Amino acid sequence: MKTITLTPDASGMVDWPTLSNDKKSVVTIGSFDGMHQGHQAVIRRVAELAEQEQAFSVVVLLDPRPALVHAYAAKHDGQEPPAGTPDTQALTSVDERLRAIDAIGVDYTLIV
């Protein structure tokens, strides 16, 4: 699995990579915290569909979790949490989620 980290610019825009000009992608997006059976089923289905369609399987992994970002913004006049803000409510680390996604056989994970 290839992992690409994407950082939004000051206006919040992300420069999305082109994975291929010739090959399609099957994509899912989420924070996938906890990587429970439902998360795994969704990601497994992406991998299956990608294989059927001869496409890339792609997971867009949100980090930090949207719940952390929104809670912080609500308490800090709409500001984003500073880099390194601990996510005490997260069930699994990003590394744990990446290992689980890789074990399913995904081609790309884009961390945003």
ZIDA-V765829 format. One record per pair of residues at least 24 apart in sequence whose C-alpha atoms are under 6 Angstrom apart, sorted by the first residue. I is the first residue (numbers start at 1). J is the second residue. D is the distance in whole Angstrom. If there is no record, write none. Layout:
i = [I | I]
j = [J | J]
d = [D | D]
//
This chain:
i = [1 | 1 | 1 | 1 | 2 | 3 | 3 | 3 | 4 | 5 | 5 | 6 | 6 | 23 | 24 | 25 | 25 | 25 | 26 | 26 | 27 | 27 | 28 | 29 | 29 | 30 | 30 | 31 | 31 | 31 | 33 | 33 | 34 | 34 | 47 | 56 | 57 | 57 | 58 | 58 | 59 | 60 | 60 | 60 | 61 | 61 | 62 | 62 | 63]
j = [102 | 106 | 107 | 108 | 108 | 108 | 109 | 110 | 110 | 110 | 111 | 111 | 112 | 55 | 55 | 55 | 56 | 57 | 50 | 57 | 58 | 59 | 59 | 59 | 60 | 61 | 62 | 61 | 62 | 65 | 91 | 92 | 91 | 92 | 106 | 107 | 106 | 107 | 108 | 109 | 109 | 109 | 110 | 111 | 110 | 111 | 111 | 112 | 112]
d = [6 | 6 | 5 | 5 | 5 | 6 | 5 | 6 | 5 | 6 | 5 | 6 | 5 | 6 | 5 | 5 | 4 | 6 | 6 | 5 | 5 | 6 | 5 | 6 | 5 | 5 | 6 | 5 | 5 | 6 | 6 | 6 | 5 | 5 | 6 | 6 | 5 | 5 | 5 | 6 | 5 | 6 | 5 | 6 | 6 | 5 | 6 | 5 | 6]
//
